């Protein structure tokens, strides 16, 4: 996939940037370009009502600057200082575009507040991506979400919509949001105890929408065939998203990977993974769970386990579980 920053020449004069509109369909004025040193620049411009500049800390190899050009016109810039981290930088910029897309034209200050929150989240993510630090359980979780995206959503929906529904990497309570239905993906090795790991009291709270728990058991192998490495799964999905007309989907996918802490490393060439079984459970009245409405006041950040056997009465077939996808791909 072409790198849009490399299609822009460095600015001719020091202190200036050579920029192009990042996304003409976006309601706000985001710009992508390069400064006179050839460094990547991503900027938001607009009218600000602020008298005091917001506090926005630079993160890792990304310098964050807030300036006023001609008041009340202001500019928020993200400058990549080290080109080795351009993949993570591209993912960060795509995340900021996505996080502000629902705003109205002119909501510059609101966008800056949203970006400030996203930058704080990315402070940790940038260091994880730089060091490639994913725990074994995080790898299993990421593999499971990627396989759900590849095997379940993308064959049934257009690819851009499928990628946009993947919210787990960005710290949302659930992993995929499809119309009015939330899919919580629980992946574990086939040899593990049959338990669902629940990370908070809000994760299975149906006040935010219908919830389907998709439990996936995974096997590990040492030869290609049905089994694929994490790097292989990512490469395959990038290949599918490299078709003409899918630039936004490709960049959104890279943003998800960056937010998940993934960077292509040799360590992820093994082990090899495959789905052993995929089962679905509908979360409704009587489902064994905690929620904010049934725990004592003052108790929060609850982590707990559910025996899969206790969910048997709520098991549903794949066709029923995926009703929210409508009639399939357009």
C-alpha positions, 0 to 999 in steps of 0.5 A: 500500500503506497505511503501517502506521506512519501508522495509529498515532497519536503517543504522548500523553506525552513519553518514551513510545511508542504501539506495536502488535505488528509481526507476530503470527506472528513468534516474537519481540516486535517492535513498530511505532509512533510517539513523542510527536513523531510519529517512527516507532519500531521496537522489539524487546523481550525478556529479556536475559542481557547485563550489558554493553549491545551496541555498536550504532551509529546509521546515517544518519537512524535512531537506534539505542537499547538500554535496560533497562526492568525488568531482565532486560527489555530493548528495542532501538529504531530511531527514524526522525529524518527522515520523508523516508527512511521508505521506506528505513526501512520496508525496513530494518525488514522486513529485520530481521523476515525475518533473525530469523524463524527464531529461537525465542521468547525468543532476544532476545540472539541476535536483537540480534546478528543485528540488529547485523550487519544494521545494519552492512550497512545503513550503506552501503546507507542512504547509497546509497539517499539519494544514488541511487548505482547504477553502470550495471552495478549497474542492469543487475544489478538489472534482470536480477534483477527480470525473473527474478522477474517473468517466471520465478518469480512466474508459477509460484509464489505471490508471497510465496514468490517474493519471499522467495527473492530473496536477492542484495540482502542480500549472499548469494553467489547471487541466488535460493534455491529449495528446494534449488536456487540460481539465479545470474542473470548479465545483460548487454547483448546487445552485450557480450562473451559472458562470465559475470562471477563475483564470488568463488570461492564463487559457483559452489560446489555444496557449498551446493546445486544451482546453475543459472546463468541468463544473460540478454541485455538490449536497450535501447530508446527507446520503450515496448512490450516495453521498460520502464524500471527504475522501470516494472519496479518499479512493475509488481511493486509493483502485483502485490504490492498485492493484499489478503493480500500485505502481507508480500510487498510489504514484503519486496519493498521491503526487497529494493529498499532493500538493493539501493540502489534509490530511485525517481529520475527517472534510472531512467525511462530507458533502457528494457529488455527481455530478448533471450534467457534461457539456463540452465546447470547447474553440475556436474562439469566446469563451468568454474569456481573453488571453495574446494576447487580454489584454493591455500590463502590465496587468496580474494576471487577475481573471474574471467570464464568464456567462455559458449562453454565452458559449452555442454555444460552448457546445459539447457532452461528446463523442466529448469532450473525443476524445483525449482519443483515443479508451479507456482502453488498 
